[in-house]
């Protein structure tokens, strides 16, 4: 591990030297590439320098214990030594995590699809609440929301909602949210006061660029139609909505959020690229079946991942057996604690697999 860290330290210094060269400053593409590499290495280099400083502090404390006769100074050296050893252990664990292979999609924007599942109108109402939960979380993170398609029911619920979240490291935070979300509560449509269980599915897909997935225009059929639902006077009076069908896979995407047919067509194509990219990712995961069995899960839409129990005020993630009784806060977008626990569990599993290799 430390040989690799020394190599990264050397590479970091090389990047700093290159960034000061006039030829690099004048080459914007090269400059941006080096800046990104520098940014990727900064946390590791800073932590490794902290490790080396702590290691030196341990050696200094040991030397003081050998040379110093004053008992008070020896006690101070012992305290310093104990603190540094404890800090060194924590730094080593942090370095192991920082050196784990990074998901190449972590920095990407995401396309989110939420659909009401079992439970009829109650499932659609829950899907709408999940949408608001993610929107509020995105606002807290200062990310941007871009709506793509919305299919409402008559009670304010969403049969389907598709939207994009744009910002730094969005996929790294939300990639564990894919799967079946279950709600247990008394629905507003229930007159007898009985608790019902309903579900909604969430799919989190990294935004795929054209360089990630090539879509042959000849493989696509595009139909236009008049938008329905809320959206202003222009949306409902022109054939601006777009239905895109990818013939080889049978994937159908509808987009009607924009007044412009061209913009809806562009959004539909972005969703198609991301879905095709997700299919490729699933194939790659399936090829590593043994490893996937141990993973927290980042893409299986059929996996029941979480229960929101309103009578008990409880939210439970079944993959890591994590429970919080702050359900109101969670539904208001405060899901960072859940995400942090999922990330920590995933990192722990990856570290364990590395040790077993």
C-alpha positions in Angstrom: 0.0 0.0 0.0 2.7 2.4 0.9 4.7 1.9 -2.3 1.5 2.9 -4.2 1.1 5.9 -2.0 4.7 7.0 -2.7 4.0 6.6 -6.4 0.9 8.8 -6.1 2.9 11.4 -4.1 5.4 11.6 -6.9 2.7 11.8 -9.6 1.0 14.6 -7.6 4.2 16.7 -7.6 4.7 16.0 -11.3 1.2 17.3 -12.0 1.9 20.5 -10.0 5.1 21.0 -12.0 3.3 20.5 -15.3 0.5 22.9 -14.4 3.1 25.7 -14.1 4.4 25.1 -17.6 3.3 27.8 -20.2 2.7 25.1 -22.8 0.2 23.4 -20.6 -1.6 26.6 -19.5 -2.1 27.4 -23.2 -3.5 23.9 -23.9 -6.9 24.1 -22.2 -7.8 20.4 -22.8 -4.5 19.3 -21.2 -4.9 21.8 -18.4 -8.4 20.6 -17.5 -7.3 16.9 -17.6 -4.4 17.7 -15.2 -6.6 19.7 -12.9 -9.1 16.8 -12.7 -6.3 14.4 -11.9 -4.9 16.7 -9.3 -8.3 17.0 -7.7 -8.7 13.2 -7.6 -5.4 12.8 -5.9 -5.6 15.7 -3.4 -7.5 13.8 -0.6 -5.2 10.8 -0.8 -2.0 12.9 -0.8 -3.2 15.1 2.1 -4.1 12.0 4.1 -0.8 10.4 3.3 1.1 13.5 4.4 -0.9 13.5 7.6 0.2 9.8 8.0 3.8 10.7 7.6 3.6 13.6 10.0 2.0 11.4 12.6 4.6 8.7 12.1 7.3 11.3 12.7 5.6 12.5 15.8 5.6 8.9 17.1 9.4 8.7 16.5 10.0 12.0 18.2 8.0 10.8 21.3 9.9 7.6 21.4 13.2 9.5 21.2 12.1 11.8 24.0 11.3 8.8 26.2 14.8 7.4 25.6 16.6 10.6 26.2 14.5 12.5 28.7 15.0 12.1 32.5 12.4 14.6 33.6 9.4 12.6 34.7 6.9 15.3 33.8 8.2 15.5 30.3 8.2 11.7 30.0 4.6 11.6 30.9 3.8 14.2 28.3 5.7 12.2 25.7 3.7 9.0 26.7 0.4 10.9 26.2 1.6 12.2 22.9 2.7 8.7 21.8 -0.6 7.1 22.8 -2.6 9.8 20.9 -0.4 9.5 17.8 -0.7 5.7 17.7 -4.5 5.9 17.9 -4.5 8.6 15.2 -2.2 6.6 13.0 -4.5 3.6 13.1 -7.5 5.8 12.0 -5.4 7.4 9.2 -4.4 3.9 7.9 -8.1 2.9 7.7 -8.9 6.1 5.9 -6.1 5.5 3.4 -7.3 2.0 2.7 -10.7 3.4 1.8 -9.3 6.2 -0.3 -7.3 3.6 -2.3 -10.3 1.5 -3.1 -11.1 1.5 -6.8 -13.5 4.3 -7.6 -16.7 3.8 -9.5 -16.2 5.6 -12.8 -19.8 6.8 -12.6 -19.5 8.5 -9.2 -19.1 12.0 -10.5 -22.0 11.8 -13.0 -25.4 13.3 -13.0 -28.3 10.9 -12.6 -31.7 10.2 -14.2 -34.2 9.1 -11.6 -37.3 7.1 -12.4 -40.0 6.6 -9.7 -43.1 4.5 -10.3 -46.0 3.6 -8.1 -46.0 -0.2 -7.5 -48.4 -2.4 -5.6 -51.1 -0.4 -3.8 -53.0 1.6 -6.5 -53.6 5.2 -5.6 -51.7 4.9 -2.3 -48.6 3.7 -4.2 -48.9 6.7 -6.5 -49.2 9.0 -3.5 -46.1 7.4 -1.9 -44.2 7.8 -5.2 -45.0 11.5 -5.2 -43.6 11.7 -1.6 -40.4 9.9 -2.6 -40.0 12.4 -5.4 -40.4 15.3 -3.0 -37.9 13.6 -0.6 -35.2 13.4 -3.3 -36.0 16.9 -4.5 -35.5 18.3 -1.0 -32.3 16.3 -0.5 -31.0 17.7 -3.9 -31.9 21.2 -2.7 -29.9 20.7 0.5 -26.9 19.5 -1.6 -27.4 22.5 -3.9 -28.0 20.3 -6.9 -30.2 21.2 -9.8 -33.5 19.3 -10.8 -34.5 19.0 -14.4 -38.0 17.5 -15.0 -38.5 15.1 -17.9 -41.8 13.4 -17.6 -44.7 13.2 -15.1 -47.8 11.0 -15.1 -50.2 12.0 -12.3 -53.3 10.4 -10.9 -56.4 12.3 -9.8 -55.3 12.5 -6.1 -52.0 14.2 -6.5 -50.0 11.0 -6.7 -47.5 10.1 -9.4 -47.9 6.9 -11.4 -44.5 7.7 -12.9 -42.1 10.6 -12.6 -38.7 10.9 -14.5 -36.3 13.7 -13.7 -32.6 14.4 -13.7 -30.4 15.6 -10.8 -27.3 17.6 -11.9 -24.4 18.4 -9.6 -21.1 17.2 -8.2 -20.9 13.6 -7.3 -24.7 12.9 -7.5 -24.4 9.3 -8.5 -21.9 8.6 -5.7 -24.6 9.7 -3.2 -27.7 8.2 -4.7 -26.6 5.0 -6.4 -27.8 2.9 -3.5 -31.4 4.1 -3.8 -32.4 1.8 -6.7 -34.9 -0.8 -5.7 -38.4 -1.3 -4.1 -39.3 1.2 -1.4 -42.2 0.0 0.9 -44.6 2.1 2.9 -46.7 1.0 5.8 -49.4 3.4 6.9 -53.2 4.1 6.9 -53.9 5.5 3.4 -56.0 8.6 2.9 -58.2 6.4 0.8 -58.8 4.0 3.7 -62.0 4.6 5.6 -61.6 1.7 8.1 -58.4 2.9 9.6 -56.4 -0.2 8.6 -52.7 -0.1 7.9 -51.8 -0.9 4.3 -48.5 -1.9 2.7 -47.8 -0.3 -0.7 -44.7 0.0 -2.8 -42.9 2.3 -5.3 -39.9 1.5 -7.4 -36.9 3.8 -7.7 -34.3 3.5 -10.5 -31.1 5.6 -10.3 -29.2 5.7 -13.6 -25.9 7.5 -14.2 -26.3 10.0 -17.1 -24.7 8.4 -20.2 -22.9 10.7 -22.7 -22.8 10.0 -26.4 -19.3 8.6 -25.9 -20.6 6.1 -23.4 -23.4 4.7 -25.6 -24.0 5.0 -29.3 -27.6 5.1 -30.4 -28.3 4.4 -34.1 -31.1 6.8 -35.2 -32.3 4.1 -37.5 -33.1 2.0 -34.4 -35.5 4.6 -33.0 -39.1 5.4 -33.8 -40.3 8.8 -32.7 -44.0 9.7 -32.3 -45.3 13.1 -31.3 -48.6 13.8 -29.5 -50.4 16.5 -27.5 -49.3 16.8 -23.9 -51.7 16.2 -21.1 -51.9 17.4 -17.5 -50.7 20.6 -16.0 -48.1 22.6 -17.9 -49.5 25.9 -19.2 -51.4 26.9 -22.3 -48.8 26.1 -24.9 -48.1 22.6 -23.6 -51.6 21.3 -24.1 -52.4 22.9 -27.4 -49.4 21.8 -29.5 -48.0 18.4 -30.5 -44.9 19.0 -28.4 -44.8 15.7 -26.5 -42.5 13.0 -27.7 -42.6 9.2 -27.5 -39.3 7.5 -28.4 -39.2 3.7 -29.0 -35.9 1.9 -29.2 -36.8 -1.0 -31.6 -34.0 -3.5 -30.7 -34.7 -3.4 -26.9 -38.4 -2.3 -26.9 -37.6 0.5 -24.5 -40.3 3.3 -24.7 -39.7 6.8 -23.3 -42.2 9.6 -23.2 -41.2 13.2 -22.5 -43.7 16.1 -22.4 -42.3 18.5 -19.8 -41.0 21.0 -22.3 -43.1 23.2 -24.6 -40.6 22.5 -27.4 -40.8 19.2 -29.3 -37.1 19.4 -29.9 -36.3 19.7 -26.2 -38.5 16.8 -25.3 -36.9 14.8 -28.0 -33.4 15.6 -26.6 -34.5 14.7 -23.1 -36.0 11.4 -24.3 -32.7 10.5 -26.0 -30.8 11.3 -22.8 -33.1 8.9 -20.9 -32.7 6.2 -23.6 -28.9 6.5 -23.5 -28.9 6.1 -19.7 -31.2 3.1 -19.8 -29.0 1.4 -22.4 -25.9 2.2 -20.3 -27.6 0.8 -17.2 -28.3 -2.5 -19.2 -24.6 -2.7 -20.0 -23.7 -2.1 -16.3 -26.1 -4.9 -15.2 -24.4 -7.3 -17.7 -21.0 -6.4 -16.2 -22.4 -7.0 -12.7 -23.9 -10.3 -13.7 -20.6 -11.4 -15.1 -19.2 -11.0 -11.5 -22.0 -12.9 -9.8 -20.0 -13.9 -6.8 -18.9 -10.4 -6.0 -22.4 -9.0 -6.7 -23.9 -11.3 -4.1 -22.0 -9.5 -1.4 -22.7 -6.0 -2.7 -25.0 -3.5 -1.0 -26.9 -3.3 -4.3 -26.9 -0.4 -6.8 -29.3 -1.3 -9.5 -31.7 -4.2 -8.9 -35.2 -2.7 -9.3 -36.9 -5.9 -7.8 -34.9 -5.8 -4.6 -36.9 -4.6 -1.5 -34.5 -2.2 0.0 -36.3 0.0 2.5 -39.5 0.2 4.6 -41.1 3.5 5.7 -43.3 2.7 8.7 -45.5 5.7 9.6 -47.3 4.3 12.7 -43.9 3.7 14.3 -42.1 6.7 12.8 -39.5 4.3 11.5 -37.4 4.0 8.4 -35.4 0.7 7.9 -32.9 -0.2 5.2 -33.0 -4.0 5.0 -29.6 -4.4 3.3 -27.6 -3.2 6.2 -30.2 -3.6 9.0 -30.1 0.1 9.6 -33.1 1.8 11.4 -33.8 5.4 12.2 -36.8 6.7 14.0 -36.5 10.1 12.3 -39.1 9.3 9.6 -40.4 12.8 9.3 -36.9 14.2 8.8 -36.2 11.5 6.2 -39.4 12.2 4.2 -38.3 15.9 4.3 -35.1 15.1 2.5 -32.8 14.5 5.4 -31.4 11.1 4.1 -27.7 11.8 4.6 -27.5 9.5 7.6 -28.9 6.6 5.6 -26.6 7.3 2.7 -23.6 7.5 5.0 -24.3 4.1 6.6 -24.8 2.5 3.1 -21.6 4.0 1.9 -19.7 2.8 5.0 -21.1 -0.7 4.7 -20.2 -0.9 1.0 -16.6 0.3 1.7 -16.3 -2.3 4.5 -17.3 -5.1 2.2 -14.9 -4.0 -0.5 -12.1 -3.8 2.0 -12.9 -7.4 3.2 -12.9 -8.7 -0.3 -9.5 -7.1 -1.0 -8.1 -8.7 2.2 -9.4 -12.1 1.0 -7.7 -11.8 -2.4 
